[in-house]
Amino acid sequence: MRRDQLDCPIMENIKLEFLAPGEIKPRIRAYRKHSPKQVDLIARSLKERGCIEPVLVDSQNRIVCGEAVVAAAGQIGLNRLPVVRAGHLSDDQLRAYAVAANRLMYLPTYTRGASRS
């Protein structure tokens, strides 16, 4: 395949933005339940490494993916989080994306020693 055939035209419209955790709204229906321990672990990671992966939001700042990150950021008092707005997708497409993203994370297998420093 040629390089120009591999480009994703939708990606040209995606921009990284920054929002305060309080500006990011919970989604209407949560797909996963995060325990306080999970949120605490994410909060610790945010303190140590910062927020590297943006939260995915819809056109009204509702969370599509990243609820636990937003909860952890609020818990430790972060002023802002990186977000990517998926305003080009319908509600049905966003719902399907969120379900797929949350389910697919359980499928990978890891190579030996992948978690070692």
C-alpha positions, 0 to 999 in steps of 0.5 A, a space after each residue: 500500500 502507498 503511504 497516501 492510502 494509509 492516511 486517515 482523513 478524520 485524523 486531520 481534524 483532531 486537535 489536542 485540547 486542555 480542560 479542567 476536570 470540572 469542565 469534563 462531564 460524566 457520560 450518561 451511562 457508565 460502561 465500567 465501574 472503577 473501584 476506589 483502589 483503581 482510581 487511587 492507582 491512577 492518581 498515583 500514576 498521574 502524580 508520578 508521570 503526568 497525564 500522557 493519554 488524553 481523555 476522549 470527550 464528545 462535542 459537549 465535553 461528556 466522557 467517552 473514554 477516561 472516566 477513571 482518569 478524570 476522577 483521579 485528576 479531580 482527587 489530586 487537584 489537577 488543574 487541567 487534562 488533555 482531551 481529544 474531542 470526537 465531535 465528528 462521531 454520532 452518539 451511536 458511534 461514540 457508544 460503540 467506540 467506548 464499549 469496544 475500547 473498554 472490552 478490547 483492553 482485556 484481550 491482549 497478551 503481554 510479552 515476557 518481561 514487558 513490565 520490567 524497567 
